[in-house]
Amino acid sequence: MQLTRLWREHLAAGCPRELSGLEIAGMDARELDAEITACVSALLTHTLKVDGRIERRLVEVSADLARRQSSSEPPVAQYCARLNQLVSAVLTQSKVAS
């Protein structure tokens, strides 16, 4: 499953130190990372149904990650790209599961 692979890759890559103090989608980047990885875990274990509210938040996060990616230096840009792939996979998987 693509979502599982992306999640494992994201966890293995970790967070660059340049994220310290960075805000993405109105939230500290490290807290956002924890929120997204918890969402992925819950989706994979079938304990989360992505409703309209969650979907809107994920779309908001994805848009801000894309903006950050295009305006950031490589470590942060790569992190944003990777996290955005994960968010997009959550959105895709949630539609398949519906």
N, C-alpha and C positions, 0 to 999 in steps of 0.2 A: 504494500500500500504506500503510495507516494507520501501521504501525510506522516506516516510513521517514520519513513526515511528522512524527510525534511526535519522532523522534530529531533531525531537522533543527531543529525548533522548540526543542527542549531545548538543543542545542548553540548555537544563535543567542542564546538568552536568557542563557546563562552562569550563573555562581553568584553569588548576592548576597554581599557582604562580611560580612554577619551570620552566614554559615556558619562563619566562622573559629572553630575550637575546638569546634564542635558535633559531638556523636557521635550517629549514627543506626545502629540495628541493630548496636551494638557496634563501630562503626568510625567513624573521622573522616569527616565528611560529604563532603569533597572526594575522599578516597580511595574512598569508596563510589560517588560519582558516576563516577569513572574506571572502577571495576569494572563498573558497570551499562552505561556506554557501550561498553566493550570487549565485554561480553556481547552487546549489540545488534549491534555490528559483526560479531562472529563468527557470530551467528545469520543475519544478512542475507547474509553471504558463504558460508553453508552449511558453515562450519568448526566449528560447535558443535551438538551434540545436547543438548538440555536433558534431563538424566537426573533421577532422583528427588532426588538430593542438591542439584542446582542449583535444582530446582523448590521444594524446602523452603526453601532460602535466600531465594529470591525472594519467597515467601509471607511469610517472617519480615520481610524488608525492607519489603514492602508494608504489613504491619500496623504497623510502627514509623513509617513515613512518614505513615500515616493519623493515628496518635496525635500525632505532631509537628505535623502540619498543623492539627489542632484546638486545639492549645495554644500556637501560635506567633504572633508578630506577622506582618503581611502579607508582607514580602519572603521570609521563611523559609517561611511557610505556602504561598505561591504556588509556591515552588521545590519543596516537598514534594509538592504536588498534581501538578505537572508531571512530576516524577520518578516518582511513583506511577502516573501514566497510562502512562508508558513501561514500567515494570515489568509492569503489567497487560497491556499489548500484547505484551510478550515472552512472558508465560505463555500468552496466547491464541494467538499465532503458533506457539509450540512445540507446542501441542496440534493445530493444523491440520496442521503438518508431520509429525506422528507417523504 
